[in-house]
Amino acid sequence: MVRGKHIIPKASSGPAKTMSPEVGKSSGDPFTEALNLWGLDRGFRLVQSIADFYLLYSLSLDKPNVRTLVETHATTLGDQMRRYMNAASGGELRHAPSHARGWHTATLPDFITEYVRTVPGDRYRAWGRWHGVWKERGLEALEGLCRGFSLQWRGAFGGRKWRLVVENLLSYERKEVSTIIFVDTACNIEHNCGPVFNKLWDTSALRHVYRAAFNEDRATLLLYASESVKELV
């Protein structure tokens, strides 16, 4: 866990700048098309990448030459996180008509109302549709999500926890927090049914890795780290 007194002063900030993945022809598969649109890597080893992040950060406290590695790694990890959080939050809003009380009479941006009225029920088709809203509206789209999740939701859908996801993403996209702080915060965010990233990647060991980071337990982090990072320890 990144402690306040140890925050690296020159951490990268704002949305990570990486090359967009190559988007091929339509496959007809909503899942693949959504990942292509959002630039998400299905094979991304999230837990390993998070273990690497915390190990590199820990090493950087004693080895200043490692700080560049932390920032580079955080940029790659943060980029996948921000893309996913945006897609998943937009997809979650599709449940508003059946789980958000007062949805039909709420005063929300017209583009949010129209999105929910017409969005497909399938998760990954919704991710694809939300990508169009994001491209057109930018930060306004995330602000609209916050308003939508501020309604009174019932059941294991939407609501306060998803608003927190979007608020953290908004802070990053507005360049109010560094990449390192964004990644550290995102690692511990959960929605109504577990770690926020569990709709795409394996998160079964994520809580274990985060606890190890919080307790500065390098031995446990090493169990999940990549070989390249292990060699630095």
DRENGUFI-314728 format. One record per residue (C-alpha): residue in three letters; x, y, z. Coordinates in steps of 0.2 Angstrom, whole numbers, plus 5000, padded with zeros to 4 digits. Layout:
<pts>
ALAXYZ ...
</pts>
This chain:
<pts>
MET500050005000 VAL500750174996 ARG500950275012 GLY500650465011 LYS502450505018 HIS503250395005 ILE502350464989 ILE503550484975 PRO503650664971 LYS503750654952 ALA502450514948 SER501650524931 SER499950604932 GLY498350604921 PRO497850484909 ALA499150364903 LYS499750394885 THR499950224876 MET499750174859 SER497950114855 PRO497849934851 GLU497549884833 VAL495649864830 GLY495249734817 LYS493649704807 SER492049664817 SER492149494823 GLY490249484827 ASP490749444845 PRO490249574857 PHE491549534870 THR492949544858 GLU492349704850 ALA492149784867 LEU493849744871 ASN494549804855 LEU493549974857 TRP494250004874 GLY495949934871 LEU495849804885 ASP496949654886 ARG496049504890 GLY497649414894 PHE498349554906 ARG498949474922 LEU498249594934 VAL498749524950 GLN500449494945 SER500549674938 ILE499949734955 ALA501149634965 ASP502549704954 PHE501949874956 TYR502049864975 LEU503749774975 LEU504449904964 TYR503750044975 SER504449964990 LEU506149944982 SER506150124976 LEU506150184994 ASP507850124997 LYS508450124979 PRO508150294970 ASN508650214953 VAL507050104954 ARG505850254954 THR505850264935 LEU505350084934 VAL503950114946 GLU503250264936 THR503450164919 HIS502550014927 ALA501150114935 THR500850194918 THR500550034909 LEU499449964924 GLY498550124926 ASP498050134908 GLN497249964908 MET496350004925 ARG495650174918 ARG495050094902 TYR494149954912 MET493450064925 ASN492650174912 ALA491950024902 ALA491249934917 SER490450084925 GLY489550124909 GLY489049944907 GLU488349944925 LEU487250094922 ARG486149984910 HIS485349914926 ALA484650084931 PRO482850054925 SER482549894936 HIS483649934951 ALA483750124953 ARG482250204962 GLY481550354954 TRP482550324938 HIS481050374927 THR480750544935 ALA482550584940 THR483350744932 LEU484850674923 PRO485850734907 ASP484850694892 PHE486250584884 ILE486250474900 THR484350454899 GLU484550404881 TYR485950294884 VAL485050194897 ARG483450194887 THR484250114872 VAL485750014879 PRO485749824875 GLY485549714890 ASP487149614887 ARG488649674897 TYR489849684883 ARG488649764870 ALA488349894884 TRP490249924885 GLY490349944867 ARG488850074867 TRP489650164882 HIS491250184872 GLY490350294859 VAL489650404873 TRP491350424881 LYS492150474864 GLU490750604861 ARG490650674879 GLY492250644888 LEU492250694906 GLU490450744905 ALA490050564902 LEU490850514919 GLU490050654928 GLY488350594921 LEU488750424928 CYS489050494945 ARG487350574945 GLY486550414939 PHE487450304953 SER486950444966 LEU485150384964 GLN484450254977 TRP484950084970 ARG484349924977 GLY485149754976 ALA486849714971 PHE486849844957 GLY487550024954 GLY487350144969 ARG488750214980 LYS490050084977 TRP490050114958 ARG489950304961 LEU491550284970 VAL492350194956 VAL491850334944 GLU492450474956 ASN494150394957 LEU494250384938 LEU493650564936 SER495050624948 TYR496350534938 GLU495650594921 ARG495550774928 LYS497450754932 GLU497050784951 VAL498050634957 SER499650554951 THR499650384942 ILE500450304957 ILE499050364968 PHE497650314956 VAL498350134954 ASP498550114973 THR496750174976 ALA496050064962 CYS496849914969 ASN495749924984 ILE494049974976 GLU492649844976 HIS490949854969 ASN489449764976 CYS490049584972 GLY491949594974 PRO493549684967 VAL493049804954 PHE494149714941 ASN493249544942 LYS492149574927 LEU493649544915 TRP495249474924 ASP495549344938 THR495549434954 SER495549284966 ALA497149334974 LEU496949524973 ARG496449554991 HIS497849434997 VAL499149544987 TYR498449704993 ARG498549645011 ALA500349595009 ALA500649765001 PHE499849855016 ASN500849745028 GLU502449775018 ASP502549585016 ARG503849565002 ALA503949385004 THR502049364999 LEU502149484985 LEU503649394978 LEU502549234976 TYR501449334964 ALA502749444955 SER503549424938 GLU505249344936 SER505949514930 VAL505449604946 LYS506049464957 GLU507749484950 LEU507849664957 VAL507449604975 
</pts>
